[in-house]
Amino acid sequence: MRAIGIVLAGGNNHRMQELSQKRAICAMPIAGSYRSIDFTLSNMSNSHIQKVAVFTQYNAKSLNEHLNSSKWWDFGRKQGGLYVLTPAVTAENSNWYRGTADAIYQNLAYLKNSHEPYVVIASGDGVYKMDYNKVLEYHIEKKADITVVCREMEPDTNVERFGTIRMNEDSRIEEFEEKPLQAKTSTISCGIYVLRRRQLIEMIEKCAEEDRYDFVRDILIRYKDIKRIYGYKMKDYWRNIASVEDYYGTNMDFLKADVRNYFFKQYPDIYSKVDDLPPAKYNVGTNVKNSLVSSGCIVNGTVDNSVVFKKSYIGNNTVIRNSIILNDVYIGDNTYIENCIVESHSTIRANSNYAGEEGRIRIVVERSERYTM
């Protein structure tokens, strides 16, 4: 593909509550064995983008460990590769990334040293499948300056937390509002953009000259009447990890057969870093219904309508319903957990009871005595 990739993975969102205290949102575990960023990186790889940069910043230890080898997404070639770029103190700059546009500006050498004519910019916290080649073909066909991937959201969706857009009959964007108080349309931006590399360099340099730091507000919204900005509508599955409810709902979607079939049985595939773990072990008396149980787990109790991530232990007579159990959790005997997200490396004592209120998800964080000195 005639494009390089940029994955924006440095942000933080306080609506994730305790879940983002240990890791970046792009490193949030998804569907038992994946991370949020795996979907964007897989889309880049499947679109034959050979050179991809990931801009990390907030709480990036877990994310950097996940990205320590490019081979899992097949970027390890003689040409191209996977680059993890963090803020660095230089003679000219000593700031953290102050926004998405500033993150690109601080790594402008990555753009200037590339030779591909186009750039695909994508957020690392989206769960979706997409062939970016189709977006690029649409971009060239429309003779657009910028193409924004957008989606019509379901009627019950709170679109005010997204960037909403309104297009004319030719799909040219006429209005773009970032997180409006009252949305005028249900079409939202998916945080995926295609534009020419040289044009991006010019826009980013102009933003820096004027002390502007945000890609959406200072480029998309500011230039919407000057540049030819078009919307490309996607109709397939797309979710954004921006709150506890989003995270819970996304994982629960993978309990649906059609969603699992779409992501894991239909070409192209989704790739991730692989751990060498044995398959899950179900001991005598175990009762598991409509759940995802990952490798390395040992299950003794009842698991119903839940997602259990890697290396978790579930004790005897324990009941887990409508919950997400993250990596390496120990749950003692005779425990009841419902409507909860249990943080990784937690140790749940025997005879414990955790239940979220109806319509609200409870986050359970218990200090792990297994790892204390």
Secondary structure, DSSP 4 states (H G I P E B T S, - for coil): --EEEEEEE----GGGGGGGSSS-GGG-EETTTEEHHHHHHHHHHHTT--EEEEEE-TT-HHHHHHTS-GGGGT--SSS-EEEEE-----SS--PPP-SHHHHHHHTHHHHHT---SEEEEEETTEEE---HHHHHHHHHHTT-SEEEEEEEPPTTS-GGGSEEEEE-TT-BEEEEEES-SS-S-SEEEEEEEEEEHHHHHHHHHHHHHTT---HIIIIIIHHTTTS-EEEEE--S-EEE--SHHHHHHHHHHTTSHHHHHHHHTSSSP---PPP--PPPEE-TT-EEES-EE-TT-EE-SEEES-EE-TT-EE-TT-EEES-EE-SS-EE-TT-EEESEEEPTT-EEPTT-EEEPPTT-PEEE----GGG--
